[in-house]
Amino acid sequence: MSLKSLLLRAVACLAVSTGTFLAPAVQAQAANAKYVTVEPAQPSDTAGKIEVLEFFAYTCPHCNALEPMVEKWSKTLPDNVVLRRVPVAFNASMEDLQKLYYSLEAMDRLDLHPAVFKTIHVQRKRIFDANAITDWIADQGVDRKAFQDVFNSFGVKSKVMRANELAKAYKIDGTPSVAVGGKYVTSPSLANSYEGTVQEAQRLLDTLK
């Protein structure tokens, strides 16, 4: 029998004889499975604040389901915590939807943020490119020319570049994902539910206070 086999058998016998030695390690592994650690940890872009980043895509049905829960949770966050939404593009065709979010933010029209999800996932409208997005925006009562100017501005393009940098730094390969304090990322696939994602994000946030 190999040395490795002997060691494994010894550990197994010890666990059986005590009934406790392996339990803490298993519990810790189960708890850790609800999040992943960011290596290296990322600095906050908001001075003096702990950042919670919601990585999302307007076309993602799971983001559509999680968004109202994150919005409700955001209202309970303390003053030293800030929620920032980060639109993600997994291919070049998604960039215009990133620009849509940052345009709404720049124009102080994030009241339309939930309406974008509704338009895509409930009304099934394909507002995926600049022309369709601009037509939709005009239908919402927003000045077309003013929106186009913001949509094509250097400021919005810079924010899209930063969003892409963040997605890469946090190794985001699926949405929605929620990053906490630059150190942890959780998601419905890790936390096993939408509600569990918010609960796990809050638990991780509590460890940073």
Secondary structure as a PSIPRED ss2 file (coil, helix, strand):
# PSIPRED VFORMAT (PSIPRED V4.0)

   1 M C   1.000  0.000  0.000
   2 S C   1.000  0.000  0.000
   3 L H   0.000  1.000  0.000
   4 K H   0.000  1.000  0.000
   5 S H   0.000  1.000  0.000
   6 L H   0.000  1.000  0.000
   7 L H   0.000  1.000  0.000
   8 L H   0.000  1.000  0.000
   9 R H   0.000  1.000  0.000
  10 A H   0.000  1.000  0.000
  11 V H   0.000  1.000  0.000
  12 A H   0.000  1.000  0.000
  13 C H   0.000  1.000  0.000
  14 L H   0.000  1.000  0.000
  15 A H   0.000  1.000  0.000
  16 V H   0.000  1.000  0.000
  17 S H   0.000  1.000  0.000
  18 T H   0.000  1.000  0.000
  19 G C   1.000  0.000  0.000
  20 T C   1.000  0.000  0.000
  21 F C   1.000  0.000  0.000
  22 L C   1.000  0.000  0.000
  23 A H   0.000  1.000  0.000
  24 P H   0.000  1.000  0.000
  25 A H   0.000  1.000  0.000
  26 V H   0.000  1.000  0.000
  27 Q H   0.000  1.000  0.000
  28 A H   0.000  1.000  0.000
  29 Q H   0.000  1.000  0.000
  30 A H   0.000  1.000  0.000
  31 A H   0.000  1.000  0.000
  32 N H   0.000  1.000  0.000
  33 A C   1.000  0.000  0.000
  34 K C   1.000  0.000  0.000
  35 Y C   1.000  0.000  0.000
  36 V E   0.000  0.000  1.000
  37 T E   0.000  0.000  1.000
  38 V C   1.000  0.000  0.000
  39 E C   1.000  0.000  0.000
  40 P C   1.000  0.000  0.000
  41 A C   1.000  0.000  0.000
  42 Q C   1.000  0.000  0.000
  43 P C   1.000  0.000  0.000
  44 S C   1.000  0.000  0.000
  45 D C   1.000  0.000  0.000
  46 T C   1.000  0.000  0.000
  47 A C   1.000  0.000  0.000
  48 G C   1.000  0.000  0.000
  49 K C   1.000  0.000  0.000
  50 I E   0.000  0.000  1.000
  51 E E   0.000  0.000  1.000
  52 V E   0.000  0.000  1.000
  53 L E   0.000  0.000  1.000
  54 E E   0.000  0.000  1.000
  55 F E   0.000  0.000  1.000
  56 F E   0.000  0.000  1.000
  57 A C   1.000  0.000  0.000
  58 Y C   1.000  0.000  0.000
  59 T C   1.000  0.000  0.000
  60 C C   1.000  0.000  0.000
  61 P H   0.000  1.000  0.000
  62 H H   0.000  1.000  0.000
  63 C H   0.000  1.000  0.000
  64 N H   0.000  1.000  0.000
  65 A H   0.000  1.000  0.000
  66 L H   0.000  1.000  0.000
  67 E H   0.000  1.000  0.000
  68 P H   0.000  1.000  0.000
  69 M H   0.000  1.000  0.000
  70 V H   0.000  1.000  0.000
  71 E H   0.000  1.000  0.000
  72 K H   0.000  1.000  0.000
  73 W H   0.000  1.000  0.000
  74 S H   0.000  1.000  0.000
  75 K C   1.000  0.000  0.000
  76 T C   1.000  0.000  0.000
  77 L C   1.000  0.000  0.000
  78 P C   1.000  0.000  0.000
  79 D C   1.000  0.000  0.000
  80 N C   1.000  0.000  0.000
  81 V E   0.000  0.000  1.000
  82 V E   0.000  0.000  1.000
  83 L E   0.000  0.000  1.000
  84 R E   0.000  0.000  1.000
  85 R E   0.000  0.000  1.000
  86 V E   0.000  0.000  1.000
  87 P E   0.000  0.000  1.000
  88 V C   1.000  0.000  0.000
  89 A C   1.000  0.000  0.000
  90 F C   1.000  0.000  0.000
  91 N C   1.000  0.000  0.000
  92 A H   0.000  1.000  0.000
  93 S H   0.000  1.000  0.000
  94 M H   0.000  1.000  0.000
  95 E H   0.000  1.000  0.000
  96 D H   0.000  1.000  0.000
  97 L H   0.000  1.000  0.000
  98 Q H   0.000  1.000  0.000
  99 K H   0.000  1.000  0.000
 100 L H   0.000  1.000  0.000
 101 Y H   0.000  1.000  0.000
 102 Y H   0.000  1.000  0.000
 103 S H   0.000  1.000  0.000
 104 L H   0.000  1.000  0.000
 105 E H   0.000  1.000  0.000
 106 A H   0.000  1.000  0.000
 107 M C   1.000  0.000  0.000
 108 D C   1.000  0.000  0.000
 109 R C   1.000  0.000  0.000
 110 L H   0.000  1.000  0.000
 111 D H   0.000  1.000  0.000
 112 L H   0.000  1.000  0.000
 113 H H   0.000  1.000  0.000
 114 P H   0.000  1.000  0.000
 115 A H   0.000  1.000  0.000
 116 V H   0.000  1.000  0.000
 117 F H   0.000  1.000  0.000
 118 K H   0.000  1.000  0.000
 119 T H   0.000  1.000  0.000
 120 I H   0.000  1.000  0.000
 121 H H   0.000  1.000  0.000
 122 V C   1.000  0.000  0.000
 123 Q C   1.000  0.000  0.000
 124 R C   1.000  0.000  0.000
 125 K C   1.000  0.000  0.000
 126 R C   1.000  0.000  0.000
 127 I C   1.000  0.000  0.000
 128 F C   1.000  0.000  0.000
 129 D C   1.000  0.000  0.000
 130 A H   0.000  1.000  0.000
 131 N H   0.000  1.000  0.000
 132 A H   0.000  1.000  0.000
 133 I H   0.000  1.000  0.000
 134 T H   0.000  1.000  0.000
 135 D H   0.000  1.000  0.000
 136 W H   0.000  1.000  0.000
 137 I H   0.000  1.000  0.000
 138 A H   0.000  1.000  0.000
 139 D H   0.000  1.000  0.000
 140 Q C   1.000  0.000  0.000
 141 G C   1.000  0.000  0.000
 142 V C   1.000  0.000  0.000
 143 D C   1.000  0.000  0.000
 144 R H   0.000  1.000  0.000
 145 K H   0.000  1.000  0.000
 146 A H   0.000  1.000  0.000
 147 F H   0.000  1.000  0.000
 148 Q H   0.000  1.000  0.000
 149 D H   0.000  1.000  0.000
 150 V H   0.000  1.000  0.000
 151 F H   0.000  1.000  0.000
 152 N C   1.000  0.000  0.000
 153 S C   1.000  0.000  0.000
 154 F H   0.000  1.000  0.000
 155 G H   0.000  1.000  0.000
 156 V H   0.000  1.000  0.000
 157 K H   0.000  1.000  0.000
 158 S H   0.000  1.000  0.000
 159 K H   0.000  1.000  0.000
 160 V H   0.000  1.000  0.000
 161 M H   0.000  1.000  0.000
 162 R H   0.000  1.000  0.000
 163 A H   0.000  1.000  0.000
 164 N H   0.000  1.000  0.000
 165 E H   0.000  1.000  0.000
 166 L H   0.000  1.000  0.000
 167 A H   0.000  1.000  0.000
 168 K H   0.000  1.000  0.000
 169 A H   0.000  1.000  0.000
 170 Y C   1.000  0.000  0.000
 171 K C   1.000  0.000  0.000
 172 I C   1.000  0.000  0.000
 173 D C   1.000  0.000  0.000
 174 G C   1.000  0.000  0.000
 175 T C   1.000  0.000  0.000
 176 P C   1.000  0.000  0.000
 177 S E   0.000  0.000  1.000
 178 V E   0.000  0.000  1.000
 179 A E   0.000  0.000  1.000
 180 V E   0.000  0.000  1.000
 181 G C   1.000  0.000  0.000
 182 G C   1.000  0.000  0.000
 183 K C   1.000  0.000  0.000
 184 Y E   0.000  0.000  1.000
 185 V E   0.000  0.000  1.000
 186 T E   0.000  0.000  1.000
 187 S C   1.000  0.000  0.000
 188 P H   0.000  1.000  0.000
 189 S H   0.000  1.000  0.000
 190 L H   0.000  1.000  0.000
 191 A H   0.000  1.000  0.000
 192 N C   1.000  0.000  0.000
 193 S C   1.000  0.000  0.000
 194 Y H   0.000  1.000  0.000
 195 E H   0.000  1.000  0.000
 196 G H   0.000  1.000  0.000
 197 T H   0.000  1.000  0.000
 198 V H   0.000  1.000  0.000
 199 Q H   0.000  1.000  0.000
 200 E H   0.000  1.000  0.000
 201 A H   0.000  1.000  0.000
 202 Q H   0.000  1.000  0.000
 203 R H   0.000  1.000  0.000
 204 L H   0.000  1.000  0.000
 205 L H   0.000  1.000  0.000
 206 D H   0.000  1.000  0.000
 207 T H   0.000  1.000  0.000
 208 L H   0.000  1.000  0.000
 209 K C   1.000  0.000  0.000
